[in-house]
Amino acid sequence: MDLFGGILDVIDEEMTVSDDEDKVEDRTRALMDMYSLENTEAQAKPQVSTFQRFSVDTNESLHFEPYIPEGDESEHALGNDDVFLTGNQSVFDESKELMEGRTAQSESDPPDAYCTDCQTSTYVFQNITGPHKNHRVILMKKAAQEIKSSINKTRSKLEEKITQMENFAGNLEEIFITVEENFGRQEQNLEHHYNDVLQTLAHRYDERASALEDEKKMKLESLYSQLIDCGKMLDNSKELIEQAQMVYRNENKYSFLQRVMPVMKRIEEHAKKEPDLKISTSLEFDTQTANLSDVKQMMDSINAVPAPSAPVMNPQVPNSATCTSVRVCWSLFSDDTVEYYELYSRPIFEDITVESDLEASKLKVKETHYTVTDLLPNAQYEFWVTATNTTGISPASEKAVYMTVPSPPVIKPRECTSCPDAALIRWDSGNSNPVDSYTLELIEMGAESGRAGVTESIVAIPTCECLIQLQPGKCYLIYVRAVNIGGPSERSESFTVSTTGTFFHLLEDTAHPCLSVSEDGFTMFYTDEELPLSEMAFSDNTFARCVAVLGDLIPVRTKHYWEVEVDPHTEYRIGVAYEDTQRNAYFGGNNTSWCMRHVLTPSRHKYEFLHSGWTPDIRITSHPLRIGVALDYDQGKLSFFNADLGQHLYTFDCQFLHYVHPCFALDNPGGLSLRNGVTPPHYISLI
């Protein structure tokens, strides 16, 4: 064992059985003292060799002898500080940790160490004199951690291999199905061709048999006709012979002469006729050469695969796309054999002229599916495909439209509002093409863990805003996804919502042209510079008479509280108003607004609480610099406080028929600052 450059040689490797446990413990303490001694000497004398050898004797205490390296040995022993500091230091640290973590005093106690070489449990005190003295021995807790870490690494590797094997098995399954389909198509094709050949041969046989039958009938009819003619000639000959014999036997000479001449004339005429002794037809049948060229062509076509039919594009499957890719699938008729496919694609634009000028991209594909990459987010593409084999190319399929997943939406922090019970989240689609819906995800932030899983997911949101119910006193991370037929987009950038108080911004689109709103949306300014009327841009939503602006309060009927920092030398109006309050009137001068007004007079600061032009007679002696506004829809109350003193100033009692907005106005140049998201103070509940 190396100790800070020292070499520990155990002279006596065995201890007698008679050594008791106390002596072992004494030797352990001596070893720890030696560690401390070595460390001290190494730091005090860095230029002198600190290598020592000591022996362990069974009957004597530890005896140290200085070890002086010789020749090159000293250079190798002390020349490499890195080895000196890393290898030996780690051994020392493990030994020190082992001694400090010792719990077993004898072999009757549970083992407190583990030998990594023997992979068995042992005791710390056996590390010095026992069978594991030259092995790596560590504490049980550390051994368990190392083994667990090794098991986790092995498990991760096994999981990776399992994933690879599952993917490979899936690929093999697809190939197996493809082979089965190809075999079925080839079998059907072979059966179809052989059936055609057999039908053609049967037809040729029927034709040939019919021709032979007709030839046979013709020959027999010819022979029969000749046979009848021969019979007639024989009958005539016999008749003439009989008549000649009868005339010849007539003894009356006169009668003989009268009758013999006609008979002789007939015999002479009959004798002139030559009998047809030649067979009228051949006994042999005509041998016709069978023309089987079409059959041969059909036999040859068995080995030739027909050109495939046009494939059929499948409709897009949900969740089959990403922002830049889409999985396209198509089908083929069962009796077609295909070597490869050619997949064509082209983006679809609203401008037809641009679309017609684009050339379609082409990809060569082996399977009936392909994932097309390098596409635009939330874009429509049309796809069509052709099939090719050794015979030829099929017609193109019908075109199918696929869509990529939308780009992540963009949350608008300036338009998001919240209160202790809810939050209104608004966002921009982030896509030029419309999407089907949106999904909002909430993650509650824990005080200790920092981040937990998805607390809630709201799906099928049709518009770019969502009002969500929350728990008071919590902090949430908000994400939004856009969804179309291709699937959900990636998460938007996170937006943090805290439900400790009411949070809103000033609505800049309602501000009077002379009023400036800060970039963060919390401060308003009215400068001394007067703008000409011609340079003021008014709209239906901006205030025209009162230099004012509204706040974007969340539309939830609950309790709200916010604060406003004011300047005692500025005349202002602070309160609430309906959204449709008159833009050419002052706050508090009509029945659609309630406000606290500060007016500077030559003698004093005057405070009014106005609604419909009426105010109570109230005197405030301490000028508030931070005004708290408490709105309670349920109780129908609007209260004002001096937030610095916790002093109640005034309360309006009114049942608000509609949602109200915080309103702010400046009657002379100056500024106001909004402080929202503030935890409501306890004293507002006393009103």
Buried (B, 14 or more C-beta within 10 A) or exposed (E): BBBBBBBBEBEEEEBEEEBEEEBBBBBBEBBBEBBEEBBEBBEEEEEEBBBBBBEBEEEEEBEEEEBEBEEEEEEEBBEEEEBBEEEBBEBBEBBBEBBEBBEBBEEEEEBBBBBBEEEEEBBBBBBBBBEBEEBEBBBBEBBEEEEEEEEEEEEEEEEEEEEEEEEEEEEEEEEEEBEEBEEEBEEEBEEEBEEBBEEBBEEBEEEEEEEEEEBEEEBEEBBEEBEEEEEEBEEEBEEBEEBBEEBEEBEEEEEBEEBBEEBEEBBEEBEEEEEEEEEBBEEEEEEEEEEBEEBEEBBEBBEEBBBBBBBBBEEBBEEBBBBBBBBBBBEBBEBBBBEEBBBBBBBBBEEEEEEEEEEEEEBEBEEBBBEBEEBBBBBBBBBBBBBBBEBEEBEBBEBBEBBBBBBBBBBBBBBBBBBBBBBBBBBEBBBEBEBEBBBBBBBBBEEEEEEEEEBEEBEEBEEBBBEBEBEEEBBBBBBBBBBBBBBBBBBBEEBEBBBBBBBBBBBBEBBBBBBBBBEEBBBBBBEEEEEEEEEEEEEEEBBBEBBBBBBBBBBBEBBBBBBBBBBEEBBBBBBBBBBEBBBEBBBBBBEBBBBBBBBBEEEEBBBBBBBEEEBEEEEBEEEBBBBBBBBBBEBEBBBBBBBEEEBBBBBBEBEBEEBBBBBBBBBEBBBBBBBBBBEBBEBBEEE
